[in-house]
Amino acid sequence: MKNTFETPHSPDAHYDAVSRTLHWLMALLFTWSYCTAVTHYLASDSTLDKLLWPYHKPAGLLLLVLLILRAGWNLLHRHNRPPSVNRLASFGHGALYVLMFLIPAIGLLRQYGSGREFSAFGLTIMPGLEGEKIQWMIDLGRDFHSELGWAMLVLIVGHIGAVILHSLRGDSRVLRRMLGKPGGL
């Protein structure tokens, strides 16, 4: 949806309301997901871990669904989006999108290979397997799900750091684009 006040390439261009909503909703879900992972890593089997960890997989599934919606929306509205700040930003965003897809996909493969049922939000997403486990799926998940998750956290911190750096340098348009504010903050 084109904003009638500016072109996508004008200095005051910003992302549309759907893009902004999906971005910030995913940011909240990623925060939750990383809190569950850090708690599980640092305090496994604690009361807090037992409270938070059961929500890690459903949050990951929701993030995957939102990513698919977001990617589709971005594709449909690619000509009405502000341009990337530079090539490094384009590369970083591309890497984030790849990891946002790979991490839950690998987690789902591991879940399927384990033979255990996967339920989220009161729905059975995958029934349990009848028969032997699929070891290569389990191994893929064991070897890469967490490691890619931590790599993505580094990219997320870099993403946030870049926004802060731009703001410190007096270029607040980077943050304004995702806040939807064409003027000053």
Buried (B, 14 or more C-beta within 10 A) or exposed (E): EEBEEBEBEEEBBBBBEBBBBBEEBBBEBBEBBBBBBEBBEEBEEEEEBEEBBEBBBBBBBBBBEBBEEBBEBBEEBEEBBBEEBEEEBEEBBEBBBEBBBBBBBBBBBBBBBBBBEBEBEEEEBBEEBEEEEBEEBBEBBBEBBBEBBEBBBEBBEBBEEBBEEBBEEEEBBBBBBBEBBBEEE
